[in-house]
């Protein structure tokens, strides 16, 4: 949210954008008529390239004019770790064009000694500006960049200029400039110039990048400065990140622009080749076979982590990836049930078992939620009816009886969709529910309803009810609903929770409602059909019997969104143009449409896709392009930003990985004017000149990289090494003295059922982590010895879009991920 500005102004319509450097990757909905807007939106994405700044821009939405940038929050990549995992208020800063920079420049510098005709010695500076990479778009288009190269000192400012490069964010300059640094020994103060000898310690090379404005003012793109004193006689070359002007972020304005509250979670992982993780991975995967389960590596991981969520997410994903989740959940659930004394409180706390099931449902239940709830959620959000039934909150003119009828209509519709949806419930969820149901019945054999409440506490209370109240979190809606719709969804969610619980009990729970108005509302639901419908649904979703084949014939919806595609046939003024289209990817086909919800105008069956690869920017002078190769001509597509492009490439690669006719080689550039721009071949159907991207995991529903999740777990063990060692000492002490612990200590809250088995596992964990420490240390030394980018700590490497955010670093993979909540 934004804290309001002190300057008295009229109410405005605000929205916020999230930018990697100058590239917008996400945008919030517009909050109308407010000075303190609450956005309440979450964005989770992989970062597919290097970056310097993560920025947030606040805009004032305008209907007739260009949207006005009110202010910004810019956080350096190196500072993100200081703010991760907690909410912070950031003061909005003025937006100054001189501070809005991105990209890098490749320079080669050399200081030569020259002997003049009379035998004296002088020094000459050679500056070779080779190329730039990642310059920003100007008004949505590639810029027309040029560079000025200057030698600056106390008494001189010699400046030279490159040629202008047209329509490119990655200009190749390859121009060399020469500067006289020190005068020859024959030069004296008696010379006619009467200028004192310059001190080389005070000279610096400055390179400024500009966008050529033609008839308008040139736009500053960034600068770098290199002191001449750092040069030696050897040639020195490096990439330099462009920097803002020294006074670029200062402003004469003193007005309070307001503040922005952010919750940022940023992690950066160095993922080694898969073989390095074999020992730790095997230790974690055999957790469900360890007796007791509290002595397993997976259980110990969650015990030593202060925030169990940090451990549960990578653990669940790893176990899912290797098909080991169901037995582990069953084992920890059985341990959880030992401490449950009353059947009506079963699985109601935040235990390891409930957290694991929660994460599993979020990961594997996305498509299930979409096919079950999205149509009715869309109806509620797009054509809302008044549903407030709390007399205190009723608006003037509202009729509580009418509102109650509207609410009943929505609740009936949501409930009906849920209880009819068992055929779509993922098999993995059914397997987990089956285990929980039978464990609950075993724990409370005299309670005939506990087997139902064990399942309903998850599928109704923690899955459907949560998705109804927060549809944007589960990607059922693009944005957080407005206040009135949120209230309607909250009331529906409460009703779904109650109806789901009702089916597992023989008596009414109306007395449990604190709100009298909800009690009155539920009096209309006292019908046997609701109880029977819930019981039948719970029976179906907790059964291991095979589903009808119709459930498998439904295509899995994977991704959709608006992008630009290049026309494949028709031309406009002699050029094939780009058109905005709505793209949709399912497990069966890849289509594009003129508009969302319209019939497709072009369809590619998934089995016909031969490759999906990036397309060189030089092909059409457009960024974020990729190509889909199939039986006909390549389909060239431009995404809206780098994050979106990498997500589409990854999704398409996953769903087509097992295609039998996948290509091994492709053309990284387009076929234009009778030849391939990449290899200059003149035959359009000639074999590609570059090897296709390496394979990626083939699971189209659960996109998981097991090595990355194991690296996350290794990091957690490393952070909590002191706890592991103290726990190991405790187990050794208990095993030796065979007695209870008398005094509270750091491990008094840990579960130690079998000290010998736990000690054995702890020793394996510590030994494995220490070996991985050695491997990471070798990698760090190798990375530190590689040529850096001189004025910034970023990766010196080429981006490789195998997955959304893998960065190729001498066969080592670095991962970046970010979670942002505004």
ChimeraX attribute file (.defattr): number of C-alpha atoms within 10 A of each C-alpha:
attribute: neighborCount
match mode: 1-to-1
recipient: residues
	/A:1	17
	/A:2	24
	/A:3	18
	/A:4	16
	/A:5	15
	/A:6	11
	/A:7	10
	/A:8	8
	/A:9	8
	/A:10	9
	/A:11	11
	/A:12	18
	/A:13	16
	/A:14	27
	/A:15	21
	/A:16	26
	/A:17	17
	/A:18	23
	/A:19	18
	/A:20	23
	/A:21	25
	/A:22	21
	/A:23	21
	/A:24	17
	/A:25	17
	/A:26	17
	/A:27	16
	/A:28	20
	/A:29	16
	/A:30	18
	/A:31	19
	/A:32	14
	/A:33	12
	/A:34	14
	/A:35	20
	/A:36	18
	/A:37	19
	/A:38	18
	/A:39	22
	/A:40	15
	/A:41	18
	/A:42	16
	/A:43	16
	/A:44	11
	/A:45	17
	/A:46	19
	/A:47	20
	/A:48	23
	/A:49	20
	/A:50	20
	/A:51	18
	/A:52	22
	/A:53	20
	/A:54	18
	/A:55	18
	/A:56	24
	/A:57	22
	/A:58	22
	/A:59	19
	/A:60	18
	/A:61	19
	/A:62	12
	/A:63	6
	/A:64	6
	/A:65	7
	/A:66	9
	/A:67	14
	/A:68	12
	/A:69	16
	/A:70	17
	/A:71	22
	/A:72	25
	/A:73	20
	/A:74	19
	/A:75	16
	/A:76	13
	/A:77	18
	/A:78	12
	/A:79	11
	/A:80	16
	/A:81	14
	/A:82	10
	/A:83	15
	/A:84	18
	/A:85	13
	/A:86	10
	/A:87	14
	/A:88	14
	/A:89	14
	/A:90	17
	/A:91	17
	/A:92	22
	/A:93	21
	/A:94	22
	/A:95	19
	/A:96	15
	/A:97	15
	/A:98	19
	/A:99	19
	/A:100	18
	/A:101	23
	/A:102	24
	/A:103	22
	/A:104	22
	/A:105	26
	/A:106	19
	/A:107	19
	/A:108	15
	/A:109	23
	/A:110	19
	/A:111	22
	/A:112	17
	/A:113	14
	/A:114	13
	/A:115	12
	/A:116	12
	/A:117	7
	/A:118	8
	/A:119	11
	/A:120	13
	/A:121	15
	/A:122	17
	/A:123	16
	/A:124	16
	/A:125	20
	/A:126	18
	/A:127	23
	/A:128	19
	/A:129	23
	/A:130	17
	/A:131	16
	/A:132	25
	/A:133	17
	/A:134	20
	/A:135	28
	/A:136	22
	/A:137	19
	/A:138	15
	/A:139	7
	/A:140	9
	/A:141	14
	/A:142	20
	/A:143	26
	/A:144	22
	/A:145	27
	/A:146	20
	/A:147	24
	/A:148	16
	/A:149	22
	/A:150	21
	/A:151	24
	/A:152	18
	/A:153	16
	/A:154	9
	/A:155	12
	/A:156	11
	/A:157	14
	/A:158	12
	/A:159	15
	/A:160	14
	/A:161	15
	/A:162	17
	/A:163	11
	/A:164	16
	/A:165	18
	/A:166	15
	/A:167	19
	/A:168	24
	/A:169	25
	/A:170	22
	/A:171	22
	/A:172	14
	/A:173	19
	/A:174	12
	/A:175	13
	/A:176	15
	/A:177	16
	/A:178	14
	/A:179	17
	/A:180	15
	/A:181	20
	/A:182	17
	/A:183	15
	/A:184	17
	/A:185	11
	/A:186	12
	/A:187	12
	/A:188	14
	/A:189	10
	/A:190	8
	/A:191	9
	/A:192	7
	/A:193	9
	/A:194	9
	/A:195	11
	/A:196	9
	/A:197	12
	/A:198	15
	/A:199	13
	/A:200	13
	/A:201	11
	/A:202	13
	/A:203	20
	/A:204	18
	/A:205	21
	/A:206	17
	/A:207	24
	/A:208	21
	/A:209	24
	/A:210	20
	/A:211	24
	/A:212	19
	/A:213	12
	/A:214	8
	/A:215	6
	/A:216	7
	/A:217	9
	/A:218	13
	/A:219	17
	/A:220	19
	/A:221	27
	/A:222	25
	/A:223	25
	/A:224	19
	/A:225	17
	/A:226	17
	/A:227	15
	/A:228	20
	/A:229	13
	/A:230	9
	/A:231	14
	/A:232	12
	/A:233	10
	/A:234	10
	/A:235	12
	/A:236	14
	/A:237	18
	/A:238	16
	/A:239	21
	/A:240	21
	/A:241	25
	/A:242	24
	/A:243	23
	/A:244	20
	/A:245	19
	/A:246	10
	/A:247	10
	/A:248	14
	/A:249	15
	/A:250	14
	/A:251	11
	/A:252	6
	/A:253	9
	/A:254	7
	/A:255	11
	/A:256	14
	/A:257	20
	/A:258	21
	/A:259	21
	/A:260	25
	/A:261	17
	/A:262	21
	/A:263	17
	/A:264	22
	/A:265	18
	/A:266	17
	/A:267	14
	/A:268	13
	/A:269	15
	/A:270	20
	/A:271	21
	/A:272	19
	/A:273	13
	/A:274	13
	/A:275	9
	/A:276	17
	/A:277	22
	/A:278	13
	/A:279	16
	/A:280	21
	/A:281	24
	/A:282	11
	/A:283	17
	/A:284	21
	/A:285	20
	/A:286	15
	/A:287	25
	/A:288	23
	/A:289	12
	/A:290	16
	/A:291	14
	/A:292	17
	/A:293	22
	/A:294	24
	/A:295	23
	/A:296	24
	/A:297	25
	/A:298	23
	/A:299	21
	/A:300	23
	/A:301	23
	/A:302	19
	/A:303	20
	/A:304	22
	/A:305	17
	/A:306	10
	/A:307	10
	/A:308	16
	/A:309	15
	/A:310	15
	/A:311	24
	/A:312	25
	/A:313	19
	/A:314	21
	/A:315	26
	/A:316	23
	/A:317	25
	/A:318	24
	/A:319	24
	/A:320	19
	/A:321	18
	/A:322	12
	/A:323	12
	/A:324	18
	/A:325	24
	/A:326	22
	/A:327	17
	/A:328	25
	/A:329	24
	/A:330	20
	/A:331	23
	/A:332	20
	/A:333	22
	/A:334	20
	/A:335	16
	/A:336	17
	/A:337	20
	/A:338	9
	/A:339	9
	/A:340	17
	/A:341	11
	/A:342	10
	/A:343	19
	/A:344	15
	/A:345	13
	/A:346	19
	/A:347	23
	/A:348	14
	/A:349	12
	/A:350	11
	/A:351	13
	/A:352	21
	/A:353	22
	/A:354	20
	/A:355	19
	/A:356	24
	/A:357	24
	/A:358	19
	/A:359	18
	/A:360	23
	/A:361	21
	/A:362	16
	/A:363	19
	/A:364	19
	/A:365	20
	/A:366	18
	/A:367	22
	/A:368	19
	/A:369	24
	/A:370	18
	/A:371	16
	/A:372	21
	/A:373	22
	/A:374	20
	/A:375	13
	/A:376	16
	/A:377	22
	/A:378	14
	/A:379	12
	/A:380	15
	/A:381	18
	/A:382	11
	/A:383	9
	/A:384	14
	/A:385	17
	/A:386	20
	/A:387	27
	/A:388	23
	/A:389	24
	/A:390	14
	/A:391	12
	/A:392	7
	/A:393	9
	/A:394	15
	/A:395	11
	/A:396	6
	/A:397	6
	/A:398	15
	/A:399	15
	/A:400	17
	/A:401	13
	/A:402	15
	/A:403	18
	/A:404	19
	/A:405	15
	/A:406	19
	/A:407	23
	/A:408	19
	/A:409	12
	/A:410	22
	/A:411	20
	/A:412	17
	/A:413	13
	/A:414	23
	/A:415	21
	/A:416	15
	/A:417	16
	/A:418	20
	/A:419	20
	/A:420	14
	/A:421	18
	/A:422	21
	/A:423	19
	/A:424	20
	/A:425	20
	/A:426	18
	/A:427	18
	/A:428	18
	/A:429	18
	/A:430	21
	/A:431	18
	/A:432	24
	/A:433	28
	/A:434	23
	/A:435	22
	/A:436	26
	/A:437	22
	/A:438	18
	/A:439	20
	/A:440	24
	/A:441	18
	/A:442	15
	/A:443	17
	/A:444	18
	/A:445	13
	/A:446	10
	/A:447	13
	/A:448	13
	/A:449	19
	/A:450	26
	/A:451	27
	/A:452	27
	/A:453	27
	/A:454	28
	/A:455	28
	/A:456	27
	/A:457	20
	/A:458	20
	/A:459	23
	/A:460	23
	/A:461	20
	/A:462	18
	/A:463	20
	/A:464	23
	/A:465	23
	/A:466	20
	/A:467	24
	/A:468	27
	/A:469	21
	/A:470	20
	/A:471	26
	/A:472	17
	/A:473	18
	/A:474	19
	/A:475	15
	/A:476	21
	/A:477	16
	/A:478	13
	/A:479	19
	/A:480	19
	/A:481	21
	/A:482	11
	/A:483	9
	/A:484	15
	/A:485	20
	/A:486	17
	/A:487	16
	/A:488	23
	/A:489	27
	/A:490	17
	/A:491	20
	/A:492	23
	/A:493	23
	/A:494	18
	/A:495	23
	/A:496	23
	/A:497	20
	/A:498	19
	/A:499	22
	/A:500	31
	/A:501	23
	/A:502	23
	/A:503	25
	/A:504	24
	/A:505	17
	/A:506	10
	/A:507	8
	/A:508	14
	/A:509	14
	/A:510	16
	/A:511	9
	/A:512	8
	/A:513	13
	/A:514	9
	/A:515	10
	/A:516	12
	/A:517	13
	/A:518	16
	/A:519	15
	/A:520	14
	/A:521	17
	/A:522	17
	/A:523	11
	/A:524	9
	/A:525	15
	/A:526	11
	/A:527	9
	/A:528	9
	/A:529	11
	/A:530	19
	/A:531	19
	/A:532	14
	/A:533	19
	/A:534	25
	/A:535	22
	/A:536	15
	/A:537	20
	/A:538	28
	/A:539	19
	/A:540	19
	/A:541	26
	/A:542	24
	/A:543	17
	/A:544	16
	/A:545	11
	/A:546	8
	/A:547	17
	/A:548	10
	/A:549	9
	/A:550	9
	/A:551	13
	/A:552	11
	/A:553	9
	/A:554	12
	/A:555	12
	/A:556	17
	/A:557	19
	/A:558	19
	/A:559	15
	/A:560	16
	/A:561	15
	/A:562	18
	/A:563	20
	/A:564	19
	/A:565	22
	/A:566	18
	/A:567	16
	/A:568	14
	/A:569	8
	/A:570	10
	/A:571	12
	/A:572	9
	/A:573	6
	/A:574	7
	/A:575	9
	/A:576	13
	/A:577	15
	/A:578	17
	/A:579	13
	/A:580	16
	/A:581	19
	/A:582	19
	/A:583	22
	/A:584	19
	/A:585	23
	/A:586	20
	/A:587	20
	/A:588	18
	/A:589	18
	/A:590	22
	/A:591	20
	/A:592	25
	/A:593	18
	/A:594	16
	/A:595	14
	/A:596	15
	/A:597	8
	/A:598	10
	/A:599	11
	/A:600	16
	/A:601	11
	/A:602	11
	/A:603	13
	/A:604	19
	/A:605	14
	/A:606	20
	/A:607	18
	/A:608	18
	/A:609	26
	/A:610	21
	/A:611	24
	/A:612	27
	/A:613	23
	/A:614	22
	/A:615	22
	/A:616	20
	/A:617	19
	/A:618	17
	/A:619	17
	/A:620	16
	/A:621	16
	/A:622	19
	/A:623	23
	/A:624	18
	/A:625	26
	/A:626	25
	/A:627	22
	/A:628	21
	/A:629	21
	/A:630	20
	/A:631	9
	/A:632	10
	/A:633	13
	/A:634	19
	/A:635	16
	/A:636	21
	/A:637	23
	/A:638	23
	/A:639	21
	/A:640	19
	/A:641	18
	/A:642	21
	/A:643	22
	/A:644	21
	/A:645	22
	/A:646	26
	/A:647	20
	/A:648	20
	/A:649	22
	/A:650	21
	/A:651	23
	/A:652	24
	/A:653	26
	/A:654	21
	/A:655	24
	/A:656	23
	/A:657	23
	/A:658	13
	/A:659	14
	/A:660	11
	/A:661	14
	/A:662	18
	/A:663	18
	/A:664	15
	/A:665	14
	/A:666	19
	/A:667	23
	/A:668	23
	/A:669	23
	/A:670	20
	/A:671	21
	/A:672	13
	/A:673	8
	/A:674	11
	/A:675	14
	/A:676	21
	/A:677	18
	/A:678	17
	/A:679	14
	/A:680	13
	/A:681	16
	/A:682	14
	/A:683	11
	/A:684	14
	/A:685	9
	/A:686	11
	/A:687	13
	/A:688	19
	/A:689	17
	/A:690	14
	/A:691	12
	/A:692	19
	/A:693	19
	/A:694	12
	/A:695	12
	/A:696	17
	/A:697	18
	/A:698	16
	/A:699	13
	/A:700	19
	/A:701	18
	/A:702	15
	/A:703	17
	/A:704	19
	/A:705	15
	/A:706	21
	/A:707	19
	/A:708	23
	/A:709	23
	/A:710	22
	/A:711	22
	/A:712	22
	/A:713	25
	/A:714	22
	/A:715	17
	/A:716	17
	/A:717	22
	/A:718	17
	/A:719	13
	/A:720	15
	/A:721	17
	/A:722	12
	/A:723	17
	/A:724	23
	/A:725	15
	/A:726	14
	/A:727	23
	/A:728	22
	/A:729	15
	/A:730	20
	/A:731	22
	/A:732	17
	/A:733	15
	/A:734	18
	/A:735	16
	/A:736	11
	/A:737	9
	/A:738	10
	/A:739	9
	/A:740	9
	/A:741	13
	/A:742	7
	/A:743	6
	/A:744	8
	/A:745	10
	/A:746	10
	/A:747	19
	/A:748	13
	/A:749	10
	/A:750	12
	/A:751	14
	/A:752	20
	/A:753	14
	/A:754	16
	/A:755	22
	/A:756	17
	/A:757	19
	/A:758	26
	/A:759	23
	/A:760	15
	/A:761	20
	/A:762	23
	/A:763	14
	/A:764	15
	/A:765	22
	/A:766	18
	/A:767	14
	/A:768	19
	/A:769	21
	/A:770	14
	/A:771	14
	/A:772	21
	/A:773	15
	/A:774	11
	/A:775	13
	/A:776	16
	/A:777	12
	/A:778	12
	/A:779	17
	/A:780	12
	/A:781	10
	/A:782	12
	/A:783	16
	/A:784	10
	/A:785	9
	/A:786	12
	/A:787	13
	/A:788	17
	/A:789	19
	/A:790	14
	/A:791	15
	/A:792	15
	/A:793	12
	/A:794	15
	/A:795	19
	/A:796	18
	/A:797	16
	/A:798	12
	/A:799	15
	/A:800	18
	/A:801	21
	/A:802	19
	/A:803	23
	/A:804	25
	/A:805	24
	/A:806	21
	/A:807	27
	/A:808	18
	/A:809	18
	/A:810	12
	/A:811	9
	/A:812	14
	/A:813	17
	/A:814	17
	/A:815	19
	/A:816	19
	/A:817	16
	/A:818	16
	/A:819	16
	/A:820	17
	/A:821	16
	/A:822	20
